[in-house]
């Protein structure tokens, strides 16, 4: 029940109420409210945050600083970095040289340089920095319901030279592509013109795909596209509700 609560709140905390979750798990709203309070008291749920597009808000620039902090001082430096004006997120990593990621928002490049100087004054080395274009989050799927359509399980993804990509995806039982042949999927635009099925793993064996090969639920399908495997293509391997959206 706690996992289902966490999944629902991660998916949309603002518009998810205790009665909504209660209906899904068949308990009372009061039980859900008590569970949420317990999760907060145990610091399992540590907060609720709004996702902001700062570029749309005031044309401000979100910038990710990838820093190297001495391991013995990393936690202390992270606390100090959070109070620098403009810093909105600090992530500590366990290993590697870039063990401290600082996301900051500046109104212009000079403002970002001011933040960089403040970080340097804390004793960290900024190894790289990059402007952030977009950032998305999603609910942790293993905590979700066991029944109903699932998102397509993208098990591997490789970018090749140019825009070419290889993706390995598991076929959901309610996917548009499930039960259709490769050639029929191509004819119906379920597979885009430049996307090729190059392998199908089924029941611990590998099927060499041909035009009349049927794509079945739980198949692990390897896709290749010279122009990049699109989100729409991946959605066609997921449940019908997900594909329609």
Secondary structure, 3 states (H helix, E strand, C coil): CHHHHHHHHHHHCCCCCHHHHHHHHCCCHHHHHHHHHHHHHCCCCCCCCCCCCHHHHHCCEEEEEEEECCHHHHHHHHHHHCCCCCEEEEEECCCCCCCEEEEEEECCHHHHHHHHHHHHHCCCEEEEEEECCCCCCCCCHHHCCCCCCCCCEEEEEEECCCCCEEEEEECCCCCCCCCEEHHHHHHCCCCCCCEEEEEEEECCEEECCCCCCEECCCCEEEEEECCCCCHHHHHCCCCHHHHHC
